[in-house]
Amino acid sequence: MKKKAFLTVLIILVILTVLSAFVSNSGIANSTQYIMLLSALKFLAVAFYFMELRHANAFWKVLLIGCLTIFISLVLII
C-alpha cells in the first residue's frame, strides 16, 4: 500500500472521528443516525484499506456491506 493512500485514509478517519464527537455534543435531533452513518463509513474505510478487502472476492465485499447494513438497521430500529 502506498504511504500517501495510507495517510489520506488515516486523516479521513481522524476527521470522521472528530465529526462524530461534534455531532454527539450538538443538539441535533437525529444525532444517533448521523453517528451510526459516520461509524459505518469508518468501518468501511478500515475494512477496505487496512484489512485489504478491496483486493478480495466480490462475495466478501457484498457480504461485509450486507452485514453492516443489517447491523446498523437493527440498531436504529431498536
C-alpha positions in Angstrom: 0.0 0.0 0.0 1.3 3.4 -0.8 2.1 5.7 2.1 0.1 8.6 0.5 -3.1 6.5 0.4 -2.4 5.2 4.0 -2.0 8.8 5.2 -5.1 10.0 3.4 -7.3 7.3 4.8 -5.9 7.9 8.3 -6.6 11.6 8.0 -10.2 10.8 6.8 -10.7 8.5 9.8 -9.5 11.2 12.2 -11.8 13.8 10.6 -14.8 11.4 10.8 -14.0 10.7 14.5 -13.8 14.4 15.3 -17.0 15.0 13.3 -18.8 12.3 15.3 -17.7 13.8 18.5 -19.1 17.2 17.4 -22.4 15.6 16.4 -22.7 13.8 19.7 -22.3 17.0 21.7 -24.6 19.0 19.5 -28.3 19.4 19.9 -29.2 17.7 16.6 -32.5 15.7 16.8 -31.3 12.7 14.8 -27.7 12.5 16.1 -27.9 8.8 16.6 -28.4 8.2 12.9 -25.6 10.5 12.0 -23.2 8.9 14.4 -24.1 5.4 13.0 -23.6 6.6 9.5 -20.2 8.1 10.4 -19.2 4.9 12.2 -20.3 2.8 9.1 -18.1 5.0 6.9 -15.1 4.5 9.3 -15.8 0.7 9.4 -15.7 0.5 5.6 -12.6 2.6 5.3 -10.8 0.3 7.8 -12.1 -2.8 6.2 -11.2 -1.8 2.6 -7.9 -0.1 3.2 -6.3 -1.6 6.3 -7.6 -5.1 6.0 -7.0 -5.2 2.2 -10.6 -6.2 1.5 -10.6 -4.2 -1.8 -8.5 -7.0 -3.3 -10.8 -9.7 -2.1 -13.5 -11.6 -4.0 -16.8 -9.7 -4.7 -18.6 -12.2 -2.5 -16.8 -11.0 0.6 -17.3 -7.3 -0.2 -21.0 -7.8 -0.7 -21.2 -9.9 2.5 -19.4 -7.3 4.5 -21.6 -4.4 3.3 -24.7 -6.5 3.7 -23.9 -7.4 7.3 -23.0 -3.8 8.1 -26.4 -2.7 6.6 -28.3 -5.2 8.6 -26.5 -4.4 11.8 -27.0 -0.7 11.5 -30.6 -1.1 10.5 -31.3 -3.3 13.6 -29.6 -0.9 15.9 -31.5 2.1 14.6 -34.8 0.2 14.7 -34.3 -0.8 18.3 
